[in-house]
């Protein structure tokens, strides 16, 4: 599969465009690479439109910026995506700046993935979502060349995928009730908490359904004793685990809470990548692994392996994303205890068709790569 690479970026990278260097409707996606037998990276900005206002403990939004990527090689195309909610600190501008530096023409074989991804990671610190967009596209490309989905390449069983939770964001009782009714097909709900409306949220949902709940505090609780009291109350309400209850920069408080909690305590914002997972040992009961935090599928799989070695629970999560990134994460889902892969269901302008939720369960298909096809241009 090896091919000789061109030595320079496409002239598109240096074109003057409006705004802060982003592509506009009159400009094609930017790219790197040369002729048909070279790796060529393309990227363009996109904005996801959320069906409902998405409210967390410390913020609300109705859109999420993403960067769409694709890598072309000898007639094959692999798709990737960077989802960049504000708390990650990435944007269209930062992703454009980073991806403009990614020169895949130095590699002659897309299967040398470890070498390629190490190079991408060394280009600049941070930028995990932008790096994930290259990682996902590279996995999709190589899976398509092999004509196999990645869960099969990894030797995983599609029958072992978990149910996915469906997220209920903070809102008025009336809207929460309506969102819960809309989520009737799901066997577990994820509830965003962390404000003074926490008990109202849970009671409202319990007025509609008795399905198991998990709660995501997004670092919203600040008093560990009050947090523990709340967790005991949540257990009585049928909650199965608590995600990131206290600020990530307070490991001692989180460790104390984990030690005394009757429910598993899952680290999210505190555990971005592999190195953070090492530090999280005995601070959290488990980890929420997200491709956009850890730079993609390669490191996510390493994180699952390390978490199991540390006897930690594993959750696969997501941002608001298209079915591209969601389907990429779903390839790992047979390895997880829990999944929260509903980000594509929260948007109204998906560009891809991929993994499905059938009777609440993550369902994988035999499509090669990450299992997607593009449905909109």
PLY file of the C-alpha trace (Angstrom):
ply
format ascii 1.0
element vertex 377
property float x
property float y
property float z
element edge 376
property int vertex1
property int vertex2
end_header
0.00 0.00 0.00
3.03 2.24 0.19
3.35 5.17 -2.19
5.80 8.03 -2.72
4.58 11.22 -1.09
4.59 14.75 -2.49
6.84 17.17 -0.62
4.66 20.21 -0.09
1.24 21.36 1.03
-1.42 22.22 -1.52
-1.47 25.93 -2.46
-4.97 26.00 -0.93
-3.35 26.33 2.48
-1.95 29.75 1.68
-5.05 31.20 0.09
-6.50 34.32 1.63
-9.98 33.70 3.05
-12.44 35.76 5.01
-12.92 35.71 8.78
-10.09 34.19 10.80
-8.59 32.01 8.08
-11.60 29.72 7.67
-13.04 28.27 4.50
-16.11 30.06 3.16
-18.89 28.83 0.84
-16.89 30.07 -2.15
-13.67 28.32 -1.12
-12.94 24.57 -1.23
-11.74 22.66 1.83
-8.08 23.10 2.58
-5.76 20.20 1.95
-2.26 18.79 2.08
-0.81 16.29 -0.36
-0.15 15.71 -4.00
-1.34 13.25 -6.66
-3.59 10.20 -6.51
-0.98 7.96 -4.85
-0.24 10.22 -1.91
-1.89 10.77 1.45
-3.91 13.97 1.20
-5.47 15.64 4.24
-8.50 17.91 3.74
-10.28 19.91 6.43
-13.16 22.35 6.62
-15.18 23.99 9.43
-18.77 23.11 10.22
-21.24 24.16 12.93
-23.55 21.66 14.60
-27.05 22.90 15.39
-28.43 21.45 18.63
-32.09 20.44 18.79
-32.38 21.87 22.33
-30.32 24.35 24.34
-27.59 22.31 26.04
-27.12 23.48 29.63
-24.36 22.29 31.99
-23.44 23.34 35.49
-21.49 26.36 34.26
-22.63 27.08 30.69
-25.29 26.82 27.98
-25.04 26.62 24.19
-27.14 25.94 21.08
-24.29 25.17 18.66
-20.96 23.36 18.65
-18.12 24.12 16.21
-16.52 21.11 14.53
-13.78 20.59 12.00
-14.43 17.91 9.39
-11.41 16.09 8.01
-10.75 13.47 5.40
-7.65 11.64 4.23
-7.52 10.37 0.66
-5.14 7.66 -0.49
-5.16 5.60 -3.71
-8.90 5.88 -4.25
-9.86 5.39 -0.58
-11.27 8.13 1.68
-11.23 8.15 5.46
-13.37 10.64 7.39
-12.63 12.29 10.72
-14.00 15.00 12.97
-12.96 17.41 15.71
-15.79 18.51 18.00
-14.82 21.59 19.99
-17.16 22.60 22.80
-15.89 25.78 24.48
-14.47 24.15 27.60
-11.86 22.27 25.54
-10.30 25.58 24.51
-10.28 24.68 20.81
-12.00 26.49 17.96
-12.19 26.72 14.19
-9.23 29.07 14.35
-7.02 26.84 16.50
-7.91 23.70 14.54
-7.15 25.45 11.25
-3.79 26.61 12.56
-2.89 23.15 13.81
-4.10 21.12 10.83
-2.30 23.47 8.46
0.95 22.17 9.98
0.11 18.49 9.50
2.21 17.25 6.56
1.24 13.64 5.91
3.34 13.60 2.74
6.35 12.54 4.81
4.78 9.10 5.27
4.56 6.53 2.48
2.33 3.98 4.24
-0.97 4.77 6.05
-0.61 1.56 8.09
2.35 3.00 10.01
-0.23 4.50 12.31
1.82 4.69 15.49
4.57 6.60 13.70
2.10 8.92 11.97
0.14 9.70 15.12
3.30 10.27 17.17
4.37 12.82 14.55
0.96 14.54 14.69
1.10 14.69 18.48
4.58 16.29 18.46
3.58 19.13 16.14
2.24 21.21 19.04
1.01 20.59 22.58
-2.72 20.43 23.27
-5.16 20.45 20.35
-6.62 17.03 21.34
-9.77 17.34 19.21
-7.84 18.46 16.11
-5.47 15.53 16.62
-8.44 13.20 17.06
-9.80 14.31 13.69
-6.63 13.01 11.99
-6.60 9.82 14.08
-10.24 9.02 13.23
-9.75 9.68 9.52
-6.63 7.49 9.49
-8.47 4.63 11.22
-11.38 4.98 8.80
-9.01 4.97 5.83
-7.00 1.91 6.88
-10.13 0.00 7.88
-11.58 0.64 4.43
-8.38 -0.55 2.79
-8.61 -3.75 4.86
-12.36 -3.93 4.12
-13.14 -4.52 7.80
-14.68 -2.48 10.63
-12.31 -1.64 13.46
-14.21 -3.57 16.12
-13.48 -6.73 14.10
-9.86 -5.75 13.48
-9.51 -5.45 17.26
-11.17 -8.84 17.75
-14.23 -7.47 19.56
-17.77 -8.87 19.56
-20.61 -6.64 18.40
-22.98 -8.53 20.72
-21.14 -7.13 23.76
-21.93 -3.46 23.14
-23.66 -1.72 26.07
-26.83 0.31 26.14
-26.20 4.00 25.65
-27.52 6.66 27.96
-29.47 9.59 26.53
-28.64 13.01 27.98
-31.18 15.24 29.69
-29.75 18.74 30.10
-30.75 21.26 32.75
-33.98 23.09 32.05
-37.38 23.95 33.46
-39.51 21.14 34.85
-41.82 21.32 31.84
-38.99 20.99 29.31
-37.25 18.25 31.35
-40.49 16.28 31.43
-40.87 16.62 27.65
-37.24 15.61 27.01
-37.72 12.56 29.22
-40.82 11.50 27.31
-38.91 11.85 24.04
-36.21 9.58 25.47
-38.62 6.70 26.09
-36.70 4.24 23.83
-33.59 4.48 26.02
-32.90 2.13 28.92
-30.73 4.55 30.90
-30.75 8.36 31.08
-27.85 10.69 31.84
-28.93 13.76 33.80
-26.90 16.97 33.94
-26.73 18.34 37.49
-24.60 20.78 39.47
-26.92 23.67 40.27
-29.55 24.38 42.91
-32.17 22.61 40.76
-30.65 19.14 41.16
-33.45 17.55 43.16
-36.10 19.16 40.98
-34.44 17.61 37.91
-34.44 14.12 39.39
-37.96 14.35 40.82
-39.30 15.61 37.50
-37.72 12.73 35.61
-38.98 10.25 38.18
-42.51 11.56 37.63
-42.24 10.23 34.07
-39.99 7.15 34.15
-38.34 4.62 36.45
-35.44 3.69 34.15
-31.95 3.75 35.72
-30.21 7.12 35.78
-26.61 8.31 35.82
-25.75 11.88 36.71
-23.05 14.21 35.43
-22.18 17.07 37.76
-19.54 18.67 35.49
-17.53 19.78 38.57
-20.56 21.64 39.92
-20.42 20.55 43.58
-17.95 22.27 45.90
-18.67 20.84 49.39
-17.69 17.19 49.68
-19.92 16.43 52.68
-22.97 17.89 50.97
-21.95 16.02 47.82
-21.88 12.75 49.74
-25.32 13.42 51.22
-26.62 14.10 47.72
-25.11 10.89 46.40
-26.88 8.87 49.09
-30.15 10.53 48.08
-29.43 9.88 44.39
-28.84 6.20 45.11
-32.34 6.01 46.57
-33.64 7.50 43.30
-32.14 4.74 41.17
-28.93 6.46 40.08
-26.15 4.01 39.15
-23.06 6.27 39.07
-21.95 9.88 39.50
-19.69 11.62 36.99
-17.12 14.30 37.90
-18.90 15.56 41.05
-16.24 18.06 42.19
-13.67 20.31 40.49
-10.89 18.40 38.78
-8.20 20.42 40.59
-9.30 18.98 43.95
-8.07 15.36 43.79
-8.10 14.91 47.56
-11.79 15.82 47.80
-12.65 13.60 44.87
-10.67 10.71 46.38
-12.46 11.17 49.72
-15.80 11.18 47.96
-14.91 8.05 45.98
-13.84 6.29 49.17
-17.11 7.06 50.98
-19.58 7.03 48.09
-22.17 4.24 47.79
-22.02 4.76 44.00
-19.10 4.63 41.55
-17.51 8.04 40.95
-16.36 8.54 37.35
-13.67 11.01 36.33
-14.31 13.06 33.20
-12.83 16.56 33.05
-10.05 15.40 35.38
-8.96 12.62 33.01
-8.15 13.88 29.54
-5.60 11.34 28.34
-3.40 8.42 29.31
-1.12 10.34 31.70
-4.11 11.71 33.63
-5.46 8.19 34.00
-2.29 7.14 35.81
-2.78 9.98 38.30
-6.46 9.09 38.73
-5.75 5.72 40.36
-7.78 5.53 43.62
-9.10 9.07 43.04
-11.99 7.81 40.88
-13.79 4.50 40.49
-13.78 4.79 36.72
-13.05 6.97 33.70
-15.12 8.56 30.97
-13.01 8.19 27.82
-13.78 10.61 24.99
-11.97 10.69 21.67
-11.96 14.49 21.66
-10.11 14.58 24.97
-7.52 11.87 24.37
-6.58 12.56 20.70
-8.53 9.69 19.16
-9.09 5.96 18.84
-5.46 4.89 19.27
-5.01 6.42 22.72
-8.58 5.62 23.75
-7.86 1.91 23.36
-4.67 2.28 25.40
-6.70 4.03 28.09
-9.17 1.16 28.25
-6.30 -1.27 28.75
-4.74 0.83 31.53
-8.08 1.42 33.25
-8.71 -2.32 33.41
-5.22 -2.86 34.83
-6.09 -0.32 37.54
-9.43 -2.10 38.18
-11.39 0.94 37.09
-14.75 1.03 35.35
-14.82 2.25 31.74
-17.34 4.59 30.17
-17.19 5.73 26.56
-18.48 9.27 26.18
-18.74 11.96 23.54
-19.28 15.62 22.83
-22.03 16.85 20.54
-20.73 15.25 17.36
-21.84 13.95 13.99
-22.23 10.23 13.42
-18.61 10.24 12.22
-16.94 10.64 15.62
-19.75 8.80 17.42
-19.31 5.77 15.15
-15.55 5.88 15.72
-16.02 5.71 19.48
-18.62 2.97 19.06
-15.95 0.68 17.59
-14.51 0.49 21.14
-17.85 0.07 22.88
-17.69 -3.73 23.38
-14.82 -2.99 25.81
-16.86 -0.57 27.96
-19.09 -0.96 31.00
-21.21 2.03 30.00
-21.68 4.16 26.92
-22.87 7.72 26.51
-22.81 7.90 22.72
-25.80 10.07 21.96
-24.08 13.23 20.68
-25.31 12.74 17.13
-28.89 12.39 18.37
-28.76 15.87 19.92
-28.10 17.68 16.62
-30.29 18.52 13.65
-27.72 18.63 10.84
-25.80 15.34 10.84
-23.69 14.71 7.74
-23.16 10.97 8.14
-24.98 7.69 8.60
-23.28 5.31 11.01
-23.83 3.33 14.17
-27.41 3.04 15.36
-29.15 2.83 18.70
-31.57 -0.11 18.56
-33.80 -0.60 21.61
-31.37 1.59 23.54
-28.31 -0.50 22.62
-25.22 0.59 20.67
-25.46 -1.38 17.43
-22.49 -1.95 15.11
-22.57 -2.96 11.47
-20.11 -4.57 9.06
-19.26 -1.39 7.19
-15.48 -1.07 6.94
-13.42 1.49 8.82
-15.41 3.34 11.46
-18.67 2.23 9.83
-20.03 5.40 8.23
-21.15 6.77 4.92
-21.59 10.42 4.07
-25.20 11.42 3.42
-24.81 15.19 2.93
-22.17 17.30 1.22
0 1
1 2
2 3
3 4
4 5
5 6
6 7
7 8
8 9
9 10
10 11
11 12
12 13
13 14
14 15
15 16
16 17
17 18
18 19
19 20
20 21
21 22
22 23
23 24
24 25
25 26
26 27
27 28
28 29
29 30
30 31
31 32
32 33
33 34
34 35
35 36
36 37
37 38
38 39
39 40
40 41
41 42
42 43
43 44
44 45
45 46
46 47
47 48
48 49
49 50
50 51
51 52
52 53
53 54
54 55
55 56
56 57
57 58
58 59
59 60
60 61
61 62
62 63
63 64
64 65
65 66
66 67
67 68
68 69
69 70
70 71
71 72
72 73
73 74
74 75
75 76
76 77
77 78
78 79
79 80
80 81
81 82
82 83
83 84
84 85
85 86
86 87
87 88
88 89
89 90
90 91
91 92
92 93
93 94
94 95
95 96
96 97
97 98
98 99
99 100
100 101
101 102
102 103
103 104
104 105
105 106
106 107
107 108
108 109
109 110
110 111
111 112
112 113
113 114
114 115
115 116
116 117
117 118
118 119
119 120
120 121
121 122
122 123
123 124
124 125
125 126
126 127
127 128
128 129
129 130
130 131
131 132
132 133
133 134
134 135
135 136
136 137
137 138
138 139
139 140
140 141
141 142
142 143
143 144
144 145
145 146
146 147
147 148
148 149
149 150
150 151
151 152
152 153
153 154
154 155
155 156
156 157
157 158
158 159
159 160
160 161
161 162
162 163
163 164
164 165
165 166
166 167
167 168
168 169
169 170
170 171
171 172
172 173
173 174
174 175
175 176
176 177
177 178
178 179
179 180
180 181
181 182
182 183
183 184
184 185
185 186
186 187
187 188
188 189
189 190
190 191
191 192
192 193
193 194
194 195
195 196
196 197
197 198
198 199
199 200
200 201
201 202
202 203
203 204
204 205
205 206
206 207
207 208
208 209
209 210
210 211
211 212
212 213
213 214
214 215
215 216
216 217
217 218
218 219
219 220
220 221
221 222
222 223
223 224
224 225
225 226
226 227
227 228
228 229
229 230
230 231
231 232
232 233
233 234
234 235
235 236
236 237
237 238
238 239
239 240
240 241
241 242
242 243
243 244
244 245
245 246
246 247
247 248
248 249
249 250
250 251
251 252
252 253
253 254
254 255
255 256
256 257
257 258
258 259
259 260
260 261
261 262
262 263
263 264
264 265
265 266
266 267
267 268
268 269
269 270
270 271
271 272
272 273
273 274
274 275
275 276
276 277
277 278
278 279
279 280
280 281
281 282
282 283
283 284
284 285
285 286
286 287
287 288
288 289
289 290
290 291
291 292
292 293
293 294
294 295
295 296
296 297
297 298
298 299
299 300
300 301
301 302
302 303
303 304
304 305
305 306
306 307
307 308
308 309
309 310
310 311
311 312
312 313
313 314
314 315
315 316
316 317
317 318
318 319
319 320
320 321
321 322
322 323
323 324
324 325
325 326
326 327
327 328
328 329
329 330
330 331
331 332
332 333
333 334
334 335
335 336
336 337
337 338
338 339
339 340
340 341
341 342
342 343
343 344
344 345
345 346
346 347
347 348
348 349
349 350
350 351
351 352
352 353
353 354
354 355
355 356
356 357
357 358
358 359
359 360
360 361
361 362
362 363
363 364
364 365
365 366
366 367
367 368
368 369
369 370
370 371
371 372
372 373
373 374
374 375
375 376
